[in-house]
Amino acid sequence: MANCPQINNTTIIGTSAIGYNSAPLPCAGVQTCDGLNDILSKFESIICDVKDNVKELTYDITNITEDVMIISEEIININNQLNICCPTTTTTSSSSSTSTSTSTSTSTTSTSTTAVPTTTTTSSSSSTSTSTSTSTSTSTSTSSTSTSTTSTSSTTTTTTTVLFTYCPKEIVSTNPNYWKGITTTPDGTIYACTLGGTVYKYPVGGPWSTVGSSGAINAAMAADSLGNVYGAVNGGTLYVKTISASTFTPIVPFAGNDSWTGLSFDQADTLWTINTAGVIRTRAVSATGFTYYGSTPSTGARDITVAPNGDVYVCAPYTMWKQTGGVGAFVSLPTSPGYWTSISAAPNGDIICTAEPSPGYVGGIWIIYAGTNTFVKISCDENVRWSTVHALAGGEFYSSQANDIGNGEIYKFG
Protein backbone atom coordinates (compact mmCIF):
# COMPACT_ATOMS: atom_id res chain seq x y z
CA MET A 1 0.00 0.00 0.00
CA ALA A 2 1.35 3.44 -0.95
CA ASN A 3 0.40 6.94 0.06
CA CYS A 4 -0.82 9.22 -2.74
CA PRO A 5 -0.33 13.03 -2.95
CA GLN A 6 -2.34 15.21 -0.59
CA ILE A 7 -5.63 16.74 -1.71
CA ASN A 8 -6.95 19.65 0.39
CA ASN A 9 -4.32 18.86 3.06
CA THR A 10 -5.64 15.32 3.30
CA THR A 11 -3.36 12.40 2.55
CA ILE A 12 -5.00 9.90 0.24
CA ILE A 13 -4.04 6.35 1.10
CA GLY A 14 -3.71 4.15 -2.00
CA THR A 15 -4.90 0.57 -1.71
CA SER A 16 -5.37 -2.45 -3.94
CA ALA A 17 -7.44 -4.27 -1.37
CA ILE A 18 -10.51 -4.28 -3.60
CA GLY A 19 -11.73 -7.55 -5.01
CA TYR A 20 -13.95 -8.33 -7.99
CA ASN A 21 -16.96 -10.38 -6.81
CA SER A 22 -18.94 -11.04 -9.99
CA ALA A 23 -18.80 -13.59 -12.80
CA PRO A 24 -15.51 -13.97 -14.74
CA LEU A 25 -14.90 -11.66 -17.72
CA PRO A 26 -13.45 -13.95 -20.40
CA CYS A 27 -12.51 -11.20 -22.92
CA ALA A 28 -10.59 -9.23 -20.32
CA GLY A 29 -9.30 -12.33 -18.51
CA VAL A 30 -10.68 -11.07 -15.16
CA GLN A 31 -11.58 -13.75 -12.65
CA THR A 32 -13.82 -13.63 -9.59
CA CYS A 33 -11.87 -12.33 -6.57
CA ASP A 34 -9.15 -10.71 -8.72
CA GLY A 35 -7.69 -7.69 -7.02
CA LEU A 36 -7.77 -4.14 -8.38
CA ASN A 37 -4.12 -4.19 -9.47
CA ASP A 38 -4.60 -7.43 -11.42
CA ILE A 39 -7.72 -6.11 -13.13
CA LEU A 40 -6.05 -2.83 -14.18
CA SER A 41 -3.00 -4.74 -15.44
CA LYS A 42 -5.19 -6.93 -17.64
CA PHE A 43 -7.07 -3.89 -18.99
CA GLU A 44 -3.72 -2.19 -19.74
CA SER A 45 -2.58 -5.21 -21.73
CA ILE A 46 -5.79 -5.17 -23.78
CA ILE A 47 -5.51 -1.46 -24.52
CA CYS A 48 -1.89 -1.84 -25.67
CA ASP A 49 -2.86 -4.70 -27.97
CA VAL A 50 -5.69 -2.63 -29.46
CA LYS A 51 -3.32 0.30 -30.14
CA ASP A 52 -0.81 -2.01 -31.84
CA ASN A 53 -3.55 -3.56 -33.98
CA VAL A 54 -4.78 -0.10 -35.03
CA LYS A 55 -1.26 0.80 -36.16
CA GLU A 56 -0.98 -2.40 -38.20
CA LEU A 57 -4.40 -1.83 -39.78
CA THR A 58 -3.48 1.76 -40.66
CA TYR A 59 -0.27 0.55 -42.30
CA ASP A 60 -2.14 -2.14 -44.25
CA ILE A 61 -4.79 0.34 -45.41
CA THR A 62 -2.05 2.71 -46.61
CA ASN A 63 -0.43 -0.08 -48.63
CA ILE A 64 -3.77 -1.10 -50.13
CA THR A 65 -4.47 2.52 -51.11
CA GLU A 66 -1.09 2.77 -52.85
CA ASP A 67 -1.74 -0.51 -54.68
CA VAL A 68 -5.11 0.77 -55.88
CA MET A 69 -3.47 3.96 -57.18
CA ILE A 70 -0.83 1.96 -59.05
CA ILE A 71 -3.50 -0.31 -60.57
CA SER A 72 -5.51 2.77 -61.64
CA GLU A 73 -2.44 4.22 -63.33
CA GLU A 74 -1.82 0.95 -65.15
CA ILE A 75 -5.42 0.91 -66.39
CA ILE A 76 -4.99 4.45 -67.74
CA ASN A 77 -1.82 3.40 -69.56
CA ILE A 78 -3.56 0.34 -71.05
CA ASN A 79 -6.47 2.50 -72.28
CA ASN A 80 -4.00 4.93 -73.85
CA GLN A 81 -2.28 2.06 -75.65
CA LEU A 82 -5.63 0.78 -76.91
CA ASN A 83 -6.44 4.23 -78.29
CA ILE A 84 -3.16 4.16 -80.23
CA CYS A 85 -3.26 0.61 -81.59
CA CYS A 86 -6.97 -0.14 -81.98
CA PRO A 87 -9.01 2.39 -83.99
CA THR A 88 -12.73 2.69 -83.55
CA THR A 89 -15.01 4.20 -86.20
CA THR A 90 -18.49 5.56 -85.76
CA THR A 91 -20.65 6.59 -88.76
CA THR A 92 -23.97 8.38 -88.40
CA SER A 93 -26.26 9.24 -91.30
CA SER A 94 -29.61 11.02 -91.17
CA SER A 95 -32.03 12.24 -93.82
CA SER A 96 -35.34 14.06 -93.52
CA SER A 97 -37.78 15.37 -96.14
CA THR A 98 -40.94 17.43 -95.76
CA SER A 99 -43.24 18.32 -98.68
CA THR A 100 -46.00 20.92 -98.81
CA SER A 101 -45.99 23.98 -100.99
CA THR A 102 -42.35 24.25 -99.83
CA SER A 103 -39.92 21.30 -100.10
CA THR A 104 -36.80 21.03 -97.90
CA SER A 105 -34.22 18.21 -97.98
CA THR A 106 -31.29 17.87 -95.57
CA SER A 107 -28.59 15.20 -95.52
CA THR A 108 -25.77 14.99 -92.95
CA THR A 109 -22.91 12.47 -92.73
CA SER A 110 -20.43 12.50 -89.82
CA THR A 111 -17.39 10.22 -89.36
CA SER A 112 -15.21 10.18 -86.23
CA THR A 113 -12.06 8.07 -85.93
CA THR A 114 -10.10 7.73 -82.69
CA ALA A 115 -7.10 6.09 -84.35
CA VAL A 116 -3.85 7.96 -84.90
CA PRO A 117 -3.98 10.26 -86.76
CA THR A 118 -7.60 11.32 -86.14
CA THR A 119 -9.54 12.90 -89.04
CA THR A 120 -13.01 14.43 -88.71
CA THR A 121 -15.01 15.33 -91.85
CA THR A 122 -18.40 17.05 -91.78
CA SER A 123 -20.50 17.67 -94.90
CA SER A 124 -23.90 19.37 -95.10
CA SER A 125 -26.21 20.30 -97.99
CA SER A 126 -29.60 22.03 -98.06
CA SER A 127 -32.03 22.95 -100.85
CA THR A 128 -35.27 24.92 -100.74
CA SER A 129 -37.73 25.18 -103.64
CA THR A 130 -40.88 27.36 -103.77
CA SER A 131 -43.30 27.72 -106.67
CA THR A 132 -46.35 30.02 -106.73
CA SER A 133 -48.78 30.53 -109.60
CA THR A 134 -51.81 32.86 -109.72
CA SER A 135 -54.22 33.36 -112.65
CA THR A 136 -57.17 35.79 -112.92
CA SER A 137 -59.54 36.09 -115.89
CA THR A 138 -62.43 38.50 -116.65
CA SER A 139 -64.30 39.40 -119.85
CA THR A 140 -61.91 42.20 -120.59
CA SER A 141 -58.52 41.13 -119.27
CA THR A 142 -56.45 38.23 -118.11
CA SER A 143 -53.53 38.41 -115.68
CA SER A 144 -51.06 35.71 -114.72
CA THR A 145 -48.36 35.71 -112.05
CA SER A 146 -45.66 33.04 -111.76
CA THR A 147 -42.83 32.71 -109.27
CA SER A 148 -40.01 30.39 -110.29
CA THR A 149 -37.84 28.15 -108.12
CA THR A 150 -35.21 29.50 -105.72
CA SER A 151 -32.44 27.07 -104.65
CA THR A 152 -29.69 27.46 -102.05
CA SER A 153 -26.88 24.97 -101.49
CA SER A 154 -23.92 25.05 -99.09
CA THR A 155 -21.14 22.55 -98.30
CA THR A 156 -18.64 22.69 -95.42
CA THR A 157 -15.72 20.31 -94.98
CA THR A 158 -13.38 20.35 -91.97
CA THR A 159 -10.34 18.08 -91.57
CA THR A 160 -8.28 18.01 -88.36
CA THR A 161 -5.24 15.85 -87.65
CA VAL A 162 -4.95 15.33 -83.89
CA LEU A 163 -2.18 12.83 -83.11
CA PHE A 164 1.04 11.60 -84.71
CA THR A 165 2.14 7.96 -84.41
CA TYR A 166 5.86 8.88 -84.65
CA CYS A 167 6.46 5.58 -86.46
CA PRO A 168 8.15 3.81 -88.23
CA LYS A 169 11.85 4.28 -87.48
CA GLU A 170 15.00 3.94 -89.56
CA ILE A 171 18.75 4.20 -88.89
CA VAL A 172 20.12 7.56 -90.02
CA SER A 173 23.57 6.17 -90.77
CA THR A 174 25.76 3.58 -89.10
CA ASN A 175 28.03 5.33 -86.59
CA PRO A 176 27.73 3.46 -83.26
CA ASN A 177 28.57 5.50 -80.17
CA TYR A 178 27.35 6.30 -76.68
CA TRP A 179 25.43 9.41 -77.71
CA LYS A 180 24.63 12.06 -75.05
CA GLY A 181 23.25 15.01 -77.01
CA ILE A 182 21.70 15.64 -80.42
CA THR A 183 20.33 18.63 -82.33
CA THR A 184 19.77 19.88 -85.88
CA THR A 185 20.36 23.20 -87.65
CA PRO A 186 17.79 24.81 -90.00
CA ASP A 187 19.52 23.27 -93.05
CA GLY A 188 18.95 19.76 -91.65
CA THR A 189 22.52 19.04 -90.47
CA ILE A 190 22.67 16.76 -87.42
CA TYR A 191 25.11 17.56 -84.58
CA ALA A 192 25.62 14.93 -81.88
CA CYS A 193 28.05 14.53 -78.99
CA THR A 194 29.26 11.36 -77.29
CA LEU A 195 29.93 10.46 -73.67
CA GLY A 196 33.63 10.58 -74.52
CA GLY A 197 33.40 14.23 -75.56
CA THR A 198 33.54 14.01 -79.37
CA VAL A 199 31.17 16.04 -81.57
CA TYR A 200 30.03 14.65 -84.92
CA LYS A 201 28.03 16.30 -87.69
CA TYR A 202 25.98 14.69 -90.43
CA PRO A 203 24.75 16.95 -93.26
CA VAL A 204 21.79 15.87 -95.35
CA GLY A 205 23.03 12.86 -97.32
CA GLY A 206 26.13 12.43 -95.11
CA PRO A 207 28.82 11.49 -94.40
CA TRP A 208 29.69 11.67 -90.69
CA SER A 209 32.63 13.87 -89.70
CA THR A 210 34.08 15.19 -86.44
CA VAL A 211 33.93 18.83 -85.37
CA GLY A 212 36.81 20.44 -83.50
CA SER A 213 36.33 21.84 -79.99
CA SER A 214 38.54 23.32 -77.28
CA GLY A 215 36.55 21.28 -74.72
CA ALA A 216 35.15 17.77 -74.45
CA ILE A 217 31.45 18.37 -75.11
CA ASN A 218 29.80 15.35 -73.48
CA ALA A 219 26.42 16.32 -72.01
CA ALA A 220 23.94 18.12 -74.30
CA MET A 221 23.52 20.02 -77.58
CA ALA A 222 21.09 22.62 -78.96
CA ALA A 223 20.86 24.91 -81.99
CA ASP A 224 19.14 28.28 -82.43
CA SER A 225 17.03 29.37 -85.40
CA LEU A 226 20.05 30.94 -87.12
CA GLY A 227 22.12 27.76 -87.10
CA ASN A 228 24.49 28.51 -84.21
CA VAL A 229 25.18 25.25 -82.33
CA TYR A 230 25.73 25.02 -78.56
CA GLY A 231 27.29 22.24 -76.49
CA ALA A 232 27.57 21.52 -72.76
CA VAL A 233 30.31 19.85 -70.75
CA ASN A 234 29.27 18.04 -67.58
CA GLY A 235 31.86 19.37 -65.16
CA GLY A 236 32.97 22.13 -67.55
CA THR A 237 31.50 25.11 -69.33
CA LEU A 238 29.22 25.85 -72.31
CA TYR A 239 30.48 26.10 -75.89
CA VAL A 240 29.20 27.56 -79.16
CA LYS A 241 29.99 27.08 -82.84
CA THR A 242 28.71 30.03 -84.81
CA ILE A 243 27.53 29.70 -88.40
CA SER A 244 30.83 31.00 -89.78
CA ALA A 245 33.09 29.05 -87.38
CA SER A 246 34.47 25.55 -87.87
CA THR A 247 35.10 24.72 -84.18
CA PHE A 248 33.41 25.10 -80.78
CA THR A 249 34.74 27.76 -78.40
CA PRO A 250 33.62 28.78 -74.86
CA ILE A 251 30.66 31.12 -74.61
CA VAL A 252 31.65 34.70 -73.81
CA PRO A 253 31.05 35.96 -71.15
CA PHE A 254 32.28 32.78 -69.47
CA ALA A 255 29.31 30.66 -68.38
CA GLY A 256 31.22 29.03 -65.54
CA ASN A 257 32.07 25.42 -64.80
CA ASP A 258 29.08 23.36 -63.72
CA SER A 259 27.54 19.91 -63.95
CA TRP A 260 25.53 20.88 -67.06
CA THR A 261 23.09 18.22 -68.26
CA GLY A 262 20.52 19.92 -70.52
CA LEU A 263 20.23 22.65 -73.17
CA SER A 264 17.19 23.89 -75.10
CA PHE A 265 15.96 26.87 -77.13
CA ASP A 266 12.40 28.19 -76.89
CA GLN A 267 10.32 29.87 -79.61
CA ALA A 268 11.98 33.25 -78.89
CA ASP A 269 15.50 31.76 -79.27
CA THR A 270 16.17 32.06 -75.53
CA LEU A 271 18.77 29.52 -74.40
CA TRP A 272 17.71 27.39 -71.41
CA THR A 273 20.27 25.45 -69.35
CA ILE A 274 20.00 23.08 -66.40
CA ASN A 275 22.48 21.23 -64.17
CA THR A 276 22.16 18.05 -62.12
CA ALA A 277 21.07 20.08 -59.08
CA GLY A 278 17.99 21.24 -61.03
CA VAL A 279 19.18 24.87 -61.25
CA ILE A 280 17.92 26.61 -64.40
CA ARG A 281 19.61 29.57 -66.11
CA THR A 282 18.53 31.38 -69.28
CA ARG A 283 20.10 33.72 -71.82
CA ALA A 284 17.95 35.83 -74.13
CA VAL A 285 19.02 36.57 -77.71
CA SER A 286 20.17 40.11 -76.92
CA ALA A 287 21.67 39.29 -73.51
CA THR A 288 25.39 38.97 -72.86
CA GLY A 289 25.14 36.83 -69.72
CA PHE A 290 22.97 34.23 -68.04
CA THR A 291 20.06 34.90 -65.66
CA TYR A 292 19.02 32.65 -62.79
CA TYR A 293 15.51 31.35 -63.56
CA GLY A 294 14.70 28.95 -60.73
CA SER A 295 15.05 25.31 -59.81
CA THR A 296 13.10 22.06 -59.59
CA PRO A 297 12.07 20.65 -56.18
CA SER A 298 14.62 17.81 -56.38
CA THR A 299 18.05 17.09 -57.79
CA GLY A 300 19.16 14.67 -60.52
CA ALA A 301 17.89 16.69 -63.51
CA ARG A 302 18.79 15.18 -66.90
CA ASP A 303 17.31 17.56 -69.50
CA ILE A 304 15.05 20.57 -70.08
CA THR A 305 12.71 21.72 -72.86
CA VAL A 306 10.15 24.48 -73.43
CA ALA A 307 6.88 23.86 -75.30
CA PRO A 308 5.49 26.40 -77.82
CA ASN A 309 2.85 27.49 -75.26
CA GLY A 310 5.53 28.33 -72.67
CA ASP A 311 5.24 25.18 -70.51
CA VAL A 312 8.66 24.21 -69.12
CA TYR A 313 9.49 20.51 -68.69
CA VAL A 314 12.42 18.99 -66.77
CA CYS A 315 13.13 15.26 -66.70
CA ALA A 316 14.94 13.41 -63.93
CA PRO A 317 15.13 9.69 -63.15
CA TYR A 318 11.59 8.51 -62.27
CA THR A 319 10.20 12.07 -62.24
CA MET A 320 8.92 14.53 -64.86
CA TRP A 321 8.49 18.14 -63.73
CA LYS A 322 6.22 20.69 -65.42
CA GLN A 323 5.83 24.43 -64.95
CA THR A 324 2.62 25.51 -66.68
CA GLY A 325 3.05 28.55 -68.91
CA GLY A 326 6.44 29.31 -67.38
CA VAL A 327 4.71 30.60 -64.24
CA GLY A 328 4.54 29.25 -60.70
CA ALA A 329 6.05 26.14 -59.16
CA PHE A 330 7.26 22.98 -60.88
CA VAL A 331 4.82 20.12 -60.31
CA SER A 332 5.59 16.44 -60.87
CA LEU A 333 3.39 14.79 -63.49
CA PRO A 334 1.36 11.77 -62.34
CA THR A 335 2.01 8.26 -63.61
CA SER A 336 5.60 8.91 -64.57
CA PRO A 337 6.61 5.51 -66.01
CA GLY A 338 10.26 5.99 -66.94
CA TYR A 339 13.85 6.38 -65.81
CA TRP A 340 14.11 9.49 -67.96
CA THR A 341 17.23 10.41 -69.92
CA SER A 342 16.21 13.13 -72.40
CA ILE A 343 13.26 15.29 -73.43
CA SER A 344 12.31 17.51 -76.39
CA ALA A 345 9.28 19.64 -77.36
CA ALA A 346 7.89 19.30 -80.89
CA PRO A 347 6.65 22.38 -82.79
CA ASN A 348 3.05 21.13 -82.42
CA GLY A 349 3.35 20.98 -78.61
CA ASP A 350 3.94 17.24 -78.19
CA ILE A 351 6.62 16.36 -75.62
CA ILE A 352 8.89 13.43 -76.52
CA CYS A 353 10.66 11.61 -73.66
CA THR A 354 13.32 8.89 -73.71
CA ALA A 355 13.98 6.38 -70.94
CA GLU A 356 16.30 3.53 -70.09
CA PRO A 357 15.36 0.25 -68.37
CA SER A 358 15.59 0.29 -64.58
CA PRO A 359 14.20 -1.99 -61.82
CA GLY A 360 10.43 -1.52 -61.86
CA TYR A 361 10.55 0.62 -65.03
CA VAL A 362 10.80 -0.09 -68.74
CA GLY A 363 12.86 1.79 -71.26
CA GLY A 364 11.43 3.18 -74.45
CA ILE A 365 10.11 6.39 -75.94
CA TRP A 366 6.99 8.09 -74.62
CA ILE A 367 4.83 10.97 -75.86
CA ILE A 368 2.98 13.55 -73.78
CA TYR A 369 0.51 14.72 -76.41
CA ALA A 370 -0.15 18.47 -76.49
CA GLY A 371 -2.79 19.54 -73.98
CA THR A 372 -2.44 16.42 -71.82
CA ASN A 373 -0.36 15.18 -68.89
CA THR A 374 -0.57 11.50 -69.88
CA PHE A 375 2.37 9.40 -71.09
CA VAL A 376 1.76 7.23 -74.19
CA LYS A 377 4.41 4.74 -75.32
CA ILE A 378 4.95 4.71 -79.09
CA SER A 379 4.51 1.36 -80.79
CA CYS A 380 7.73 1.11 -82.84
CA ASP A 381 10.36 1.59 -80.13
CA GLU A 382 12.16 -0.98 -78.00
CA ASN A 383 12.63 -1.40 -74.24
CA VAL A 384 16.29 -0.47 -74.46
CA ARG A 385 18.39 2.45 -73.29
CA TRP A 386 17.43 5.53 -75.29
CA SER A 387 19.85 8.32 -74.38
CA THR A 388 18.94 11.37 -76.50
CA VAL A 389 16.02 12.90 -78.39
CA HIS A 390 15.47 15.89 -80.67
CA ALA A 391 12.01 16.73 -82.03
CA LEU A 392 11.37 17.90 -85.58
CA ALA A 393 8.25 19.21 -87.30
CA GLY A 394 5.59 16.99 -88.86
CA GLY A 395 5.60 14.10 -86.40
CA GLU A 396 9.31 13.25 -86.68
CA PHE A 397 12.24 13.15 -84.27
CA TYR A 398 15.78 11.81 -83.85
CA SER A 399 16.78 9.53 -80.99
CA SER A 400 19.75 7.30 -80.19
CA GLN A 401 20.30 4.00 -78.45
CA ALA A 402 23.21 3.32 -76.13
CA ASN A 403 24.05 0.02 -74.51
CA ASP A 404 26.43 -0.95 -71.74
CA ILE A 405 29.47 -1.07 -73.99
CA GLY A 406 28.67 2.29 -75.58
CA ASN A 407 27.55 1.24 -79.06
CA GLY A 408 24.28 2.74 -80.25
CA GLU A 409 22.80 4.07 -83.46
CA ILE A 410 20.89 7.28 -84.21
CA TYR A 411 17.38 6.68 -85.56
CA LYS A 412 14.82 8.88 -87.25
CA PHE A 413 11.21 8.30 -86.18
CA GLY A 414 8.08 9.25 -88.09
C-alpha positions, 0 to 999 in steps of 0.5 A: 500500500502506498500513500498518494499526494495530498488533496486539500491537506488530506493524505489519500491512502492508496490501496489495492485491497478491492476484489472483484466479486462477480462472474468472470470476464473472459474477454478481459481475462478477469476472474472472480476475486481478482484484485484491483491491481490485477484487473487494471494490469489486464485492462492495460494489456488489452488497450496496448494490444488494441493500439498495436492492432490499429497501427498495423491496420493503418499501415495495411490500409495505406499499402492497399491505397497505394496498390489501388493507385498503381493499378488505376495508373496501369489501367490508364496506360492500357487505355492509352495504348488501346487508343493508339493501336486499336481504332474505332469508327463511328458513322452516323447518317440522317435524312429528312424530307418534308413536302407541302408547298415548300420542299426542304431536304437535308442530308448529314454524314459525320465520321469520327475516328479515334485512331492515330492520326484522327480525321473528322469530316463534316458535310452538309447540304440544303435545298429549298424550292418554292413555286407560286402561280396565280391566274385571274380572268375576266371578260376584258382582261387576263392576268397571270403571275408566276414565281419560279424556283429559288435554290440554295446549297452550301457545303462545309468540310473540316479536316483536323489531324490530332495525333502523330504515331511517330512511327516507323523508325529507320537508322540515319547512318551507321556510326555506333557511339554512346550518344549524349546530345543531339540537335539539328540546324535549319539546313537539316545538319545533325550535330551529336556529342558522345559520352567521350566528348567528341562532336560529330556532324551529319549533313543531309546525305552524309557522311559523318565527320568530327567537329573540333572543340577546345573542350570535351562536349559530353552532355547536351547540344542545342541549336538556335534558329540561325544555325548557331550550335551550342554544347555543354560539358558536364563538369565544364563550361558551355560552348558555341559554334557560330555559323561561320566558325568551324570549331566550338569555343567557350561562350563569352562571357564565361558561363562558368564550370558546372555539372551541365546536363541539358540545353534547349531553345524556346520559340523566342531563341532564348537559351535554357540550361540546367544542371544536375542540381535542377538549377535553371539559367537562361540567356535571351538573344540580346543578352550577354550573360545568363540569368538565374531562372529557378530550380526544380524541387529535387536534384538529378535533372537530366534535361530541359525543354520548353513547349510552344505554349511556354510550358517548361518541362524537366526530366529526372530519373523517375520524375517529370516536372512541369511548370505551366506557362512558365509561371509558378512552381514545378509540379511532378506529373502523375504516372511517370513511367520511366527512368528518364534520360532526355526530353524535347518539345515538338513544334506542335506541342507534343513532348517526346521523352526517352527512358532507359530500363531500370528496376520496376521501369521499362525503357522506351520512348513516350509521348505527352501529347499536347494539352495532356499530362498523360504518357503514351508509349509509341509502338515502334520503339524498344525497351532499351536504353534511349539516351537522346532525343530531338524533335522535328516538325511533322511528327518526326524526331531523332533519338539514339540507343546506347548500350552498356558497352557504348555502341548505339545508333541514331534513328529517325522516327516518323 
